[in-house]
Amino acid sequence: MSRGTWPTCAAAAAFRYADPVRGRFITFEGIEGVGKSTQLAQAALHLQGRGIDSLLTREPGGTPLAEALRALVLQRREQPVGVTAELLMIFAARASHVADVIAPALARGRWVLCDRFTDATEAYQGAGHGVAQPTIRQLAAIAHPGLTPDLTLLLDAPPTVALARVASRGLSLDRFEAESEKFFERVRRGYLDIAAREPVRVRLIDATGDARQVAVAVARELDACLPNTE
């Protein structure tokens, strides 16, 4: 698509990079069962229709090393993974993902749509498991210095709704999906705290409706931040 000026809108203010060639980094967040994977795919199709090339990826994951670490993090086992080990594996996966996939794609001008990023760590390991926020920030500064999502779409639904969707899939649950409803209440609160703290970057999307309704809301946020080509 032809490159133009970036519009003045609430979410577009988060697109702060001066380099017009650089791609945009958009993350999708929320607890299990809010439909992130579905909406990520729909968002990519929507952007494709607007002439924007995007890369879909996920966290933990995105590289062979990060996917191997993902399997270790999510696997249910008799000996539980300690909170510190879990945190370090997630950031090790993230460092690989950023260096080998995300940063190169952004430098080439691609938009990167990512299922989770460091907001998830703040919500899950921070609010959910009690890891101190300064610790998370220190590790983030090491794993992805200077890189913050340009726009984060937080798909929000009460745990009772989201977990019922997970159960309806009829699939075996991974270690996080098997957590208690109280755990997910803490995680959701952690996410909502981030949205309240950063209302420009983090856009709250009601995920209690059907997938089509949510996709319309996501598309509206994306469209508000597309460059003007006039």
PEMOSUL-V556574 format. One record per pair of residues at least 24 apart in sequence whose C-alpha atoms are under 7 Angstrom apart, sorted by the first residue. I is the first residue (numbers start at 1). J is the second residue. Records with the same first field share a line. If there is no record, write none. Layout:
I = J ; J
This chain:
1 = 51 ; 52
2 = 229
3 = 227 ; 229
4 = 227 ; 228 ; 229 ; 230
5 = 227 ; 228 ; 229
6 = 226 ; 227 ; 228
7 = 225 ; 227 ; 228
9 = 224 ; 225
10 = 200
11 = 151 ; 200 ; 201 ; 225
12 = 225
13 = 200
14 = 150 ; 151 ; 200 ; 201
15 = 150
21 = 109
22 = 106 ; 107 ; 108 ; 109
23 = 106 ; 107 ; 108 ; 109 ; 110 ; 111
24 = 106 ; 110 ; 111 ; 112 ; 150
25 = 111 ; 112 ; 113 ; 149 ; 150 ; 151
26 = 112 ; 113 ; 114 ; 149 ; 150 ; 151 ; 152
27 = 113 ; 114 ; 115 ; 116 ; 117 ; 149 ; 151 ; 152 ; 153
28 = 114 ; 115 ; 116 ; 152 ; 153 ; 154
29 = 115 ; 116 ; 120 ; 153 ; 154 ; 155
30 = 154 ; 155 ; 156
31 = 184 ; 188
32 = 162 ; 163 ; 177
33 = 162 ; 163 ; 165 ; 166
34 = 155 ; 156 ; 157 ; 162 ; 207
36 = 115
37 = 115
39 = 215
40 = 113
42 = 215
43 = 219
46 = 219
53 = 110 ; 111
54 = 110 ; 111 ; 112 ; 113
55 = 110 ; 111 ; 112 ; 113
56 = 112 ; 113 ; 114
57 = 113 ; 114 ; 115
58 = 114 ; 115 ; 116
59 = 115 ; 116 ; 117
60 = 90 ; 93 ; 94
61 = 93 ; 97
62 = 97
63 = 96 ; 97
65 = 93
66 = 93 ; 96 ; 97
69 = 93
74 = 174 ; 175 ; 176
75 = 174 ; 175
76 = 174 ; 175
87 = 125
91 = 139 ; 143
94 = 143
95 = 143 ; 144
98 = 144
123 = 187 ; 190 ; 191
124 = 187
127 = 186 ; 187 ; 190
128 = 183 ; 186 ; 187
150 = 201
151 = 201 ; 202
152 = 201 ; 202 ; 203
153 = 202 ; 203 ; 204 ; 205
154 = 202 ; 203 ; 204 ; 205
155 = 204 ; 205 ; 206 ; 207
156 = 204 ; 205 ; 206 ; 207
157 = 206 ; 207 ; 208
159 = 184 ; 185
